[in-house]
């Protein structure tokens, strides 16, 4: 929900004319062209800006803005000063852009410097401002020129140089009057909405070997004007070049893990007025580990006749991605997790088994099996003899 701060400055309440022209109940002349500062005391719009410390050149800095983006929210309006002849009768407020029948009055002629009012904008996503002179020679004027009955631009709009802050300077006389635009001066400050930086959800990565990981970083700002943002990495592995520009921003960050672990990243976005937002991402990286083989111990097997043997072989794998085991040297085969072999007789089987995981990492185990076949007994008896 958007908030905006609206400061309204009327140019009047104090008579700047010579004493003989400040008669009770009399109206202030509404022309800076007729009086110098020394004679009339009425400040020009440029002098008003200069006195308030604004670096605004009235002749070149007018924006031409007629409507202002405004989301629903609470707003504050405060009268700073009034000086126009219509000051005691004038009313002012806001309306939904393009709909002059939606006027919402903020101040009446009885309001003076320091008076303030809060209000909520509703009914549209953009608004304009109006003033009603309620005084001879004036009319109802809008920031949207096409709504003015005399087709004259009664409102000039300037930026104060502060983000989301503008000045609207009014001419209250019809047909352009004296075109001094110092009769009603409005300062509008749209409350800043903090930017938002968004990182992906925390994730887990499994890698066969350390490899580059990249993720996207988004930064946005809800302000209608579209703030200039600066996106930086506060902490985390890898090098990130700050990104700046108008909302929205999008950037990619890459790094290469050095091993197993949790890798934390913190990013920050800052808008034009210094409002910030942070987001944190944790990436858990698991680098593949080779399996650990286990085979039979070296041993001697006695057999009556050559008979098939089956000895368990295998491997443990911390990553649970074991693909299988095979004999890479020596006789026999791996069947169902066992070394299977039928000797041909007395022999020594020198066997190497290799177990490989899904990443291609492997272990090897060597074992020696000595086969000893039974030999028939040799009988011994007395020699042939005659007794």
Helices and strands as residue ranges (DSSP letters): E 4-10, G 19-21, H 37-40, H 45-52, E 68-69, E 74-79, E 91-96, G 100-102, E 104-107, E 116-120, E 126-132, E 140-142, G 145-147, E 155-159, E 165-170, G 174-176, E 184-189, E 196-199, E 203-207, E 212-220, E 228-235, E 243-246, E 249-256, E 261-270, E 276-287, E 292-294, E 299-303, E 308-312, E 314-316, E 322-329, E 333-335, E 338-342, E 347-357, E 362-373
